[in-house]
Amino acid sequence: MKQHRILLILPAYNEEGKIGRLVKKSKDSIVKDVFVACDGCIDKTAEEAAAAGAIVSSLPQRAGVGHAIRRGVDYALDNDYDVCVVMGGDDQDDPKEIPRLIEKLDSGYDFVIGSRYIPGGRTVNQNLFRFLSTKTYSLFFSIMTLHWISDASNGFRAFLPQVAKRCDLWRKELDGYELEPYLLFDMVKYFRYAEVPVTKYYHLNQSYSKMKPFVDWFNIIKPVMMKTLEDLGGKRPKR
């Protein structure tokens, strides 16, 4: 595996009790630094992350997960990291699986997304609603892009920040959940992408989703529709 300066970006909203252990596990992986984008947290997420060794960027009010991810990408571009890895701050993903994504980047891909639904991937304690909703969304995304993605809502991703810079991510309407499908659309349509198997953990007796039913699912469908219209109009990122 090539040597990289890897920045792990963890968008977080009120993840006290989870973020600390995730940062500690991540510091033992191949990443150089962990960047926690604290999005208007009203608990001790920021303090816990900093104590665990993360670089912490905090906002006094919520700006959205897309805004948080962009802050991480900006930090990577400003500080010469050559790879960004994004995971949720809720400890659903295993940092030990990051090398799988990086190995694909080393093979010539620009963007790699983890999948729980391809051979070698798995889930722990996933309920039926989440299974059906994620599978349905992946089918919708694949139809709209004409490229098969088995786990389009999976937030465990690795990409080259210089490639992401070519996409029009710095738009106010992408501050929320819209940014991740918007970026994925461009990467699937116009760049080199791959999926790798990963494990998604849903820990019992803990809340792991900040998404509002229907409203936020609509917010991840909307940018796919928007990108489809832009694509038909000839608006595409620079290669």
Beta strands, then each sheet from edge to edge (+ up, - down):
strand 1: 6-12
strand 2: 33-39
strand 3: 55-59
strand 4: 83-86
strand 5: 111-115
strand 6: 122-124
strand 7: 157-159
strand 8: 193-197
strand 9: 199-201
sheet 1: 3+ 2+ 1+ 4+ 7- 5+ 8+
sheet 2: 6+ 9+
end
